[in-house]
Amino acid sequence: MVKIDKDIPIPTLIKGLHYPWEELEVGDSFLILPFPGEPSNSHRSRVKSLCSYHRKGNKNWTYRVTTEGVRVWRSA
């Protein structure tokens, strides 16, 4: 049986979320925090997709799961 919750507000969408992909030089990194309530496997999968999407030309990305979130490095 599934519990029904009442009076839970719908969270607002996060618009204009910008990660500094283009500004990074080789060796630089930034942290991507999970969305509130986001499971860790979903968060890791989202970051993996972002890294694949932003791989252009000779730009490559490496990511590692940390206790704070997922850290992304520009590796090439």
Distance bins in CASP14 RR format, pairs under 12 A and 6 or more apart:
PFRMAT RR
TARGET T0000
AUTHOR 0000-0000-0000
RMODE 2
METHOD distances of the structure
MODEL  1
11 35 0 0 0 0 1 0 0 0 0 0 0
11 36 1 0 0 1 0 0 0 0 0 0 0
11 37 0 0 0 0 0 1 0 0 0 0 0
11 38 0 0 0 0 0 1 0 0 0 0 0
12 35 0 0 0 0 0 1 0 0 0 0 0
12 36 0 0 0 0 0 1 0 0 0 0 0
13 35 0 0 0 0 0 1 0 0 0 0 0
14 33 0 0 0 0 0 1 0 0 0 0 0
14 35 1 0 0 1 0 0 0 0 0 0 0
14 36 0 0 0 0 0 1 0 0 0 0 0
14 38 0 0 0 0 0 1 0 0 0 0 0
17 32 0 0 0 0 1 0 0 0 0 0 0
17 33 0 0 0 0 0 1 0 0 0 0 0
17 35 0 0 0 0 1 0 0 0 0 0 0
17 46 0 0 0 0 0 1 0 0 0 0 0
17 50 0 0 0 0 0 1 0 0 0 0 0
18 30 0 0 0 0 0 1 0 0 0 0 0
18 32 0 0 0 0 0 1 0 0 0 0 0
18 50 0 0 0 0 0 1 0 0 0 0 0
19 28 0 0 0 0 0 1 0 0 0 0 0
19 29 0 0 0 0 0 1 0 0 0 0 0
19 30 1 0 0 1 0 0 0 0 0 0 0
19 31 0 0 0 0 1 0 0 0 0 0 0
19 32 1 0 0 1 0 0 0 0 0 0 0
19 33 0 0 0 0 0 1 0 0 0 0 0
19 46 0 0 0 0 0 1 0 0 0 0 0
19 47 0 0 0 0 1 0 0 0 0 0 0
19 50 1 0 0 1 0 0 0 0 0 0 0
19 51 0 0 0 0 0 1 0 0 0 0 0
19 53 0 0 0 0 0 1 0 0 0 0 0
19 54 0 0 0 0 1 0 0 0 0 0 0
19 61 0 0 0 0 0 1 0 0 0 0 0
19 63 0 0 0 0 0 1 0 0 0 0 0
19 70 0 0 0 0 0 1 0 0 0 0 0
19 71 0 0 0 0 0 1 0 0 0 0 0
19 72 1 0 0 1 0 0 0 0 0 0 0
19 74 0 0 0 0 0 1 0 0 0 0 0
20 28 0 0 0 0 1 0 0 0 0 0 0
20 29 0 0 0 0 1 0 0 0 0 0 0
20 30 1 0 1 0 0 0 0 0 0 0 0
20 31 0 0 0 0 0 1 0 0 0 0 0
20 32 0 0 0 0 0 1 0 0 0 0 0
20 54 0 0 0 0 0 1 0 0 0 0 0
20 61 0 0 0 0 0 1 0 0 0 0 0
20 72 0 0 0 0 1 0 0 0 0 0 0
20 74 0 0 0 0 1 0 0 0 0 0 0
21 28 0 0 0 0 0 1 0 0 0 0 0
21 29 0 0 0 0 0 1 0 0 0 0 0
21 30 0 0 0 0 1 0 0 0 0 0 0
21 32 0 0 0 0 0 1 0 0 0 0 0
21 47 0 0 0 0 0 1 0 0 0 0 0
21 50 0 0 0 0 1 0 0 0 0 0 0
21 51 0 0 0 0 1 0 0 0 0 0 0
21 52 0 0 0 0 0 1 0 0 0 0 0
21 53 0 0 0 0 1 0 0 0 0 0 0
21 54 1 0 1 0 0 0 0 0 0 0 0
21 55 0 0 0 0 1 0 0 0 0 0 0
21 56 0 0 0 0 1 0 0 0 0 0 0
21 59 1 0 0 1 0 0 0 0 0 0 0
21 60 0 0 0 0 0 1 0 0 0 0 0
21 61 0 0 0 0 1 0 0 0 0 0 0
21 72 0 0 0 0 1 0 0 0 0 0 0
21 73 0 0 0 0 0 1 0 0 0 0 0
21 74 0 0 0 0 1 0 0 0 0 0 0
22 28 0 0 0 0 0 1 0 0 0 0 0
22 30 0 0 0 0 0 1 0 0 0 0 0
22 54 0 0 0 0 1 0 0 0 0 0 0
22 56 0 0 0 0 1 0 0 0 0 0 0
22 59 0 0 0 0 1 0 0 0 0 0 0
22 74 0 0 0 0 0 1 0 0 0 0 0
23 29 0 0 0 0 0 1 0 0 0 0 0
23 30 0 0 0 0 1 0 0 0 0 0 0
23 54 0 0 0 0 0 1 0 0 0 0 0
23 59 0 0 0 0 0 1 0 0 0 0 0
23 74 0 0 0 0 1 0 0 0 0 0 0
24 30 1 0 0 1 0 0 0 0 0 0 0
24 51 0 0 0 0 0 1 0 0 0 0 0
24 54 0 0 0 0 1 0 0 0 0 0 0
24 59 0 0 0 0 1 0 0 0 0 0 0
24 60 0 0 0 0 0 1 0 0 0 0 0
24 61 0 0 0 0 1 0 0 0 0 0 0
24 62 0 0 0 0 0 1 0 0 0 0 0
24 71 0 0 0 0 0 1 0 0 0 0 0
24 72 0 0 0 0 1 0 0 0 0 0 0
24 73 0 0 0 0 1 0 0 0 0 0 0
24 74 1 0 1 0 0 0 0 0 0 0 0
24 75 0 0 0 0 0 1 0 0 0 0 0
24 76 0 0 0 0 0 1 0 0 0 0 0
25 59 0 0 0 0 0 1 0 0 0 0 0
25 73 0 0 0 0 0 1 0 0 0 0 0
25 74 1 0 0 1 0 0 0 0 0 0 0
25 75 0 0 0 0 0 1 0 0 0 0 0
25 76 0 0 0 0 0 1 0 0 0 0 0
26 58 0 0 0 0 1 0 0 0 0 0 0
26 59 0 0 0 0 1 0 0 0 0 0 0
26 60 0 0 0 0 1 0 0 0 0 0 0
26 61 0 0 0 0 0 1 0 0 0 0 0
26 62 0 0 0 0 0 1 0 0 0 0 0
26 73 0 0 0 0 1 0 0 0 0 0 0
26 74 1 0 1 0 0 0 0 0 0 0 0
26 75 1 0 0 1 0 0 0 0 0 0 0
26 76 1 0 0 1 0 0 0 0 0 0 0
27 59 0 0 0 0 0 1 0 0 0 0 0
27 60 0 0 0 0 0 1 0 0 0 0 0
27 61 0 0 0 0 0 1 0 0 0 0 0
27 62 0 0 0 0 1 0 0 0 0 0 0
27 71 0 0 0 0 0 1 0 0 0 0 0
27 72 0 0 0 0 0 1 0 0 0 0 0
27 73 1 0 1 0 0 0 0 0 0 0 0
27 74 1 0 1 0 0 0 0 0 0 0 0
27 75 1 0 0 1 0 0 0 0 0 0 0
27 76 0 0 0 0 1 0 0 0 0 0 0
28 59 0 0 0 0 0 1 0 0 0 0 0
28 61 0 0 0 0 0 1 0 0 0 0 0
28 62 0 0 0 0 0 1 0 0 0 0 0
28 71 0 0 0 0 0 1 0 0 0 0 0
28 72 0 0 0 0 1 0 0 0 0 0 0
28 73 1 0 0 1 0 0 0 0 0 0 0
28 74 1 0 1 0 0 0 0 0 0 0 0
28 75 0 0 0 0 0 1 0 0 0 0 0
29 61 0 0 0 0 1 0 0 0 0 0 0
29 62 0 0 0 0 1 0 0 0 0 0 0
29 63 0 0 0 0 1 0 0 0 0 0 0
29 64 0 0 0 0 1 0 0 0 0 0 0
29 66 0 0 0 0 0 1 0 0 0 0 0
29 69 0 0 0 0 0 1 0 0 0 0 0
29 70 0 0 0 0 0 1 0 0 0 0 0
29 71 1 0 1 0 0 0 0 0 0 0 0
29 72 1 0 0 1 0 0 0 0 0 0 0
29 73 1 0 1 0 0 0 0 0 0 0 0
29 74 1 0 0 1 0 0 0 0 0 0 0
29 75 0 0 0 0 1 0 0 0 0 0 0
30 47 0 0 0 0 0 1 0 0 0 0 0
30 50 0 0 0 0 0 1 0 0 0 0 0
30 51 0 0 0 0 0 1 0 0 0 0 0
30 54 0 0 0 0 0 1 0 0 0 0 0
30 61 0 0 0 0 0 1 0 0 0 0 0
30 63 0 0 0 0 0 1 0 0 0 0 0
30 66 0 0 0 0 0 1 0 0 0 0 0
30 68 0 0 0 0 0 1 0 0 0 0 0
30 69 0 0 0 0 0 1 0 0 0 0 0
30 70 0 0 0 0 1 0 0 0 0 0 0
30 71 1 0 0 1 0 0 0 0 0 0 0
30 72 1 0 1 0 0 0 0 0 0 0 0
30 73 0 0 0 0 1 0 0 0 0 0 0
30 74 0 0 0 0 1 0 0 0 0 0 0
31 43 0 0 0 0 0 1 0 0 0 0 0
31 47 0 0 0 0 0 1 0 0 0 0 0
31 63 0 0 0 0 0 1 0 0 0 0 0
31 64 0 0 0 0 0 1 0 0 0 0 0
31 65 0 0 0 0 0 1 0 0 0 0 0
31 66 1 0 0 1 0 0 0 0 0 0 0
31 67 0 0 0 0 0 1 0 0 0 0 0
31 68 1 0 1 0 0 0 0 0 0 0 0
31 69 1 0 0 1 0 0 0 0 0 0 0
31 70 1 0 0 1 0 0 0 0 0 0 0
31 71 1 0 1 0 0 0 0 0 0 0 0
31 72 1 0 0 1 0 0 0 0 0 0 0
31 73 0 0 0 0 0 1 0 0 0 0 0
32 38 0 0 0 0 0 1 0 0 0 0 0
32 43 1 0 0 1 0 0 0 0 0 0 0
32 44 0 0 0 0 1 0 0 0 0 0 0
32 45 0 0 0 0 0 1 0 0 0 0 0
32 46 1 0 0 1 0 0 0 0 0 0 0
32 47 1 0 1 0 0 0 0 0 0 0 0
32 48 0 0 0 0 0 1 0 0 0 0 0
32 49 0 0 0 0 0 1 0 0 0 0 0
32 50 1 0 0 1 0 0 0 0 0 0 0
32 51 0 0 0 0 1 0 0 0 0 0 0
32 54 0 0 0 0 0 1 0 0 0 0 0
32 61 0 0 0 0 0 1 0 0 0 0 0
32 63 0 0 0 0 1 0 0 0 0 0 0
32 64 0 0 0 0 0 1 0 0 0 0 0
32 65 0 0 0 0 0 1 0 0 0 0 0
32 66 0 0 0 0 0 1 0 0 0 0 0
32 68 0 0 0 0 1 0 0 0 0 0 0
32 69 1 0 0 1 0 0 0 0 0 0 0
32 70 1 0 1 0 0 0 0 0 0 0 0
32 71 1 0 0 1 0 0 0 0 0 0 0
32 72 1 0 0 1 0 0 0 0 0 0 0
32 73 0 0 0 0 0 1 0 0 0 0 0
33 40 0 0 0 0 0 1 0 0 0 0 0
33 43 0 0 0 0 1 0 0 0 0 0 0
33 46 0 0 0 0 0 1 0 0 0 0 0
33 47 0 0 0 0 0 1 0 0 0 0 0
33 66 0 0 0 0 0 1 0 0 0 0 0
33 67 0 0 0 0 0 1 0 0 0 0 0
33 68 1 0 0 1 0 0 0 0 0 0 0
33 69 1 0 1 0 0 0 0 0 0 0 0
33 70 0 0 0 0 1 0 0 0 0 0 0
33 71 0 0 0 0 0 1 0 0 0 0 0
33 72 0 0 0 0 0 1 0 0 0 0 0
34 40 1 0 0 1 0 0 0 0 0 0 0
34 41 0 0 0 0 0 1 0 0 0 0 0
34 42 0 0 0 0 1 0 0 0 0 0 0
34 43 1 0 1 0 0 0 0 0 0 0 0
34 44 0 0 0 0 1 0 0 0 0 0 0
34 45 0 0 0 0 0 1 0 0 0 0 0
34 46 0 0 0 0 1 0 0 0 0 0 0
34 47 0 0 0 0 1 0 0 0 0 0 0
34 65 0 0 0 0 0 1 0 0 0 0 0
34 66 0 0 0 0 0 1 0 0 0 0 0
34 67 0 0 0 0 0 1 0 0 0 0 0
34 68 0 0 0 0 1 0 0 0 0 0 0
34 69 1 0 0 1 0 0 0 0 0 0 0
34 70 1 0 0 1 0 0 0 0 0 0 0
35 42 0 0 0 0 1 0 0 0 0 0 0
35 43 1 0 0 1 0 0 0 0 0 0 0
35 46 0 0 0 0 1 0 0 0 0 0 0
35 47 0 0 0 0 0 1 0 0 0 0 0
35 69 0 0 0 0 0 1 0 0 0 0 0
35 70 0 0 0 0 0 1 0 0 0 0 0
36 43 0 0 0 0 0 1 0 0 0 0 0
37 43 0 0 0 0 1 0 0 0 0 0 0
38 44 0 0 0 0 1 0 0 0 0 0 0
38 45 0 0 0 0 0 1 0 0 0 0 0
38 46 1 0 0 1 0 0 0 0 0 0 0
38 47 0 0 0 0 0 1 0 0 0 0 0
38 69 0 0 0 0 0 1 0 0 0 0 0
38 70 0 0 0 0 0 1 0 0 0 0 0
39 45 0 0 0 0 1 0 0 0 0 0 0
39 46 0 0 0 0 0 1 0 0 0 0 0
40 46 0 0 0 0 0 1 0 0 0 0 0
40 47 0 0 0 0 0 1 0 0 0 0 0
40 65 1 0 0 1 0 0 0 0 0 0 0
40 66 0 0 0 0 0 1 0 0 0 0 0
40 67 0 0 0 0 0 1 0 0 0 0 0
40 68 0 0 0 0 0 1 0 0 0 0 0
40 69 0 0 0 0 1 0 0 0 0 0 0
40 70 0 0 0 0 1 0 0 0 0 0 0
41 47 0 0 0 0 0 1 0 0 0 0 0
41 48 0 0 0 0 0 1 0 0 0 0 0
41 65 0 0 0 0 1 0 0 0 0 0 0
41 70 0 0 0 0 0 1 0 0 0 0 0
42 48 0 0 0 0 0 1 0 0 0 0 0
42 49 0 0 0 0 0 1 0 0 0 0 0
42 70 0 0 0 0 0 1 0 0 0 0 0
43 49 0 0 0 0 0 1 0 0 0 0 0
43 50 0 0 0 0 0 1 0 0 0 0 0
43 63 0 0 0 0 0 1 0 0 0 0 0
43 65 0 0 0 0 1 0 0 0 0 0 0
43 66 0 0 0 0 0 1 0 0 0 0 0
43 68 0 0 0 0 0 1 0 0 0 0 0
43 69 1 0 0 1 0 0 0 0 0 0 0
43 70 1 0 0 1 0 0 0 0 0 0 0
44 50 0 0 0 0 0 1 0 0 0 0 0
44 51 0 0 0 0 0 1 0 0 0 0 0
44 63 0 0 0 0 1 0 0 0 0 0 0
44 64 0 0 0 0 1 0 0 0 0 0 0
44 65 1 0 1 0 0 0 0 0 0 0 0
44 66 0 0 0 0 0 1 0 0 0 0 0
44 69 0 0 0 0 1 0 0 0 0 0 0
44 70 1 0 0 1 0 0 0 0 0 0 0
44 71 0 0 0 0 0 1 0 0 0 0 0
44 72 0 0 0 0 0 1 0 0 0 0 0
45 51 0 0 0 0 0 1 0 0 0 0 0
45 52 0 0 0 0 0 1 0 0 0 0 0
45 63 0 0 0 0 0 1 0 0 0 0 0
45 65 0 0 0 0 0 1 0 0 0 0 0
45 70 0 0 0 0 0 1 0 0 0 0 0
46 52 0 0 0 0 0 1 0 0 0 0 0
46 53 0 0 0 0 0 1 0 0 0 0 0
46 63 0 0 0 0 0 1 0 0 0 0 0
46 69 0 0 0 0 0 1 0 0 0 0 0
46 70 0 0 0 0 1 0 0 0 0 0 0
46 72 0 0 0 0 0 1 0 0 0 0 0
47 53 0 0 0 0 0 1 0 0 0 0 0
47 54 0 0 0 0 0 1 0 0 0 0 0
47 61 0 0 0 0 1 0 0 0 0 0 0
47 62 0 0 0 0 0 1 0 0 0 0 0
47 63 1 0 1 0 0 0 0 0 0 0 0
47 64 0 0 0 0 1 0 0 0 0 0 0
47 65 0 0 0 0 1 0 0 0 0 0 0
47 66 0 0 0 0 0 1 0 0 0 0 0
47 69 0 0 0 0 1 0 0 0 0 0 0
47 70 1 0 1 0 0 0 0 0 0 0 0
47 71 0 0 0 0 1 0 0 0 0 0 0
47 72 1 0 0 1 0 0 0 0 0 0 0
47 73 0 0 0 0 0 1 0 0 0 0 0
48 54 0 0 0 0 0 1 0 0 0 0 0
48 55 0 0 0 0 0 1 0 0 0 0 0
48 61 0 0 0 0 1 0 0 0 0 0 0
48 62 0 0 0 0 0 1 0 0 0 0 0
48 63 1 0 0 1 0 0 0 0 0 0 0
48 64 0 0 0 0 0 1 0 0 0 0 0
48 65 0 0 0 0 0 1 0 0 0 0 0
48 70 0 0 0 0 1 0 0 0 0 0 0
48 72 0 0 0 0 0 1 0 0 0 0 0
49 55 0 0 0 0 0 1 0 0 0 0 0
49 61 0 0 0 0 0 1 0 0 0 0 0
49 63 0 0 0 0 0 1 0 0 0 0 0
49 70 0 0 0 0 0 1 0 0 0 0 0
49 72 0 0 0 0 0 1 0 0 0 0 0
50 61 0 0 0 0 1 0 0 0 0 0 0
50 63 0 0 0 0 1 0 0 0 0 0 0
50 70 0 0 0 0 1 0 0 0 0 0 0
50 72 1 0 0 1 0 0 0 0 0 0 0
51 59 0 0 0 0 0 1 0 0 0 0 0
51 60 0 0 0 0 1 0 0 0 0 0 0
51 61 1 0 1 0 0 0 0 0 0 0 0
51 62 1 0 0 1 0 0 0 0 0 0 0
51 63 1 0 1 0 0 0 0 0 0 0 0
51 64 0 0 0 0 0 1 0 0 0 0 0
51 70 0 0 0 0 1 0 0 0 0 0 0
51 71 0 0 0 0 0 1 0 0 0 0 0
51 72 1 0 0 1 0 0 0 0 0 0 0
51 73 0 0 0 0 1 0 0 0 0 0 0
51 74 0 0 0 0 0 1 0 0 0 0 0
51 75 0 0 0 0 1 0 0 0 0 0 0
52 59 0 0 0 0 0 1 0 0 0 0 0
52 60 0 0 0 0 0 1 0 0 0 0 0
52 61 0 0 0 0 1 0 0 0 0 0 0
52 63 0 0 0 0 0 1 0 0 0 0 0
52 72 0 0 0 0 0 1 0 0 0 0 0
53 59 0 0 0 0 0 1 0 0 0 0 0
53 61 0 0 0 0 1 0 0 0 0 0 0
54 60 0 0 0 0 1 0 0 0 0 0 0
54 61 1 0 0 1 0 0 0 0 0 0 0
54 63 0 0 0 0 0 1 0 0 0 0 0
54 72 0 0 0 0 1 0 0 0 0 0 0
54 74 0 0 0 0 1 0 0 0 0 0 0
55 61 1 0 0 1 0 0 0 0 0 0 0
55 62 0 0 0 0 0 1 0 0 0 0 0
55 63 0 0 0 0 0 1 0 0 0 0 0
55 72 0 0 0 0 0 1 0 0 0 0 0
55 74 0 0 0 0 0 1 0 0 0 0 0
55 75 0 0 0 0 0 1 0 0 0 0 0
55 76 0 0 0 0 1 0 0 0 0 0 0
56 74 0 0 0 0 0 1 0 0 0 0 0
56 76 0 0 0 0 0 1 0 0 0 0 0
57 76 0 0 0 0 1 0 0 0 0 0 0
58 74 0 0 0 0 0 1 0 0 0 0 0
58 75 0 0 0 0 0 1 0 0 0 0 0
58 76 1 0 1 0 0 0 0 0 0 0 0
59 72 0 0 0 0 0 1 0 0 0 0 0
59 73 0 0 0 0 0 1 0 0 0 0 0
59 74 1 0 0 1 0 0 0 0 0 0 0
59 75 0 0 0 0 1 0 0 0 0 0 0
59 76 1 0 0 1 0 0 0 0 0 0 0
60 72 0 0 0 0 0 1 0 0 0 0 0
60 73 0 0 0 0 1 0 0 0 0 0 0
60 74 1 0 0 1 0 0 0 0 0 0 0
60 75 1 0 1 0 0 0 0 0 0 0 0
60 76 1 0 1 0 0 0 0 0 0 0 0
61 70 0 0 0 0 0 1 0 0 0 0 0
61 71 0 0 0 0 0 1 0 0 0 0 0
61 72 1 0 1 0 0 0 0 0 0 0 0
61 73 1 0 0 1 0 0 0 0 0 0 0
61 74 1 0 0 1 0 0 0 0 0 0 0
61 75 1 0 0 1 0 0 0 0 0 0 0
61 76 0 0 0 0 1 0 0 0 0 0 0
62 70 0 0 0 0 0 1 0 0 0 0 0
62 71 0 0 0 0 1 0 0 0 0 0 0
62 72 1 0 0 1 0 0 0 0 0 0 0
62 73 1 0 1 0 0 0 0 0 0 0 0
62 74 0 0 0 0 1 0 0 0 0 0 0
62 75 1 0 1 0 0 0 0 0 0 0 0
62 76 0 0 0 0 1 0 0 0 0 0 0
63 69 0 0 0 0 1 0 0 0 0 0 0
63 70 1 0 1 0 0 0 0 0 0 0 0
63 71 1 0 0 1 0 0 0 0 0 0 0
63 72 1 0 1 0 0 0 0 0 0 0 0
63 73 1 0 0 1 0 0 0 0 0 0 0
63 74 0 0 0 0 0 1 0 0 0 0 0
63 75 0 0 0 0 1 0 0 0 0 0 0
64 70 1 0 0 1 0 0 0 0 0 0 0
64 71 1 0 1 0 0 0 0 0 0 0 0
64 72 0 0 0 0 1 0 0 0 0 0 0
64 73 1 0 0 1 0 0 0 0 0 0 0
64 75 0 0 0 0 0 1 0 0 0 0 0
65 71 0 0 0 0 1 0 0 0 0 0 0
65 72 0 0 0 0 0 1 0 0 0 0 0
66 72 0 0 0 0 0 1 0 0 0 0 0
66 73 0 0 0 0 0 1 0 0 0 0 0
END
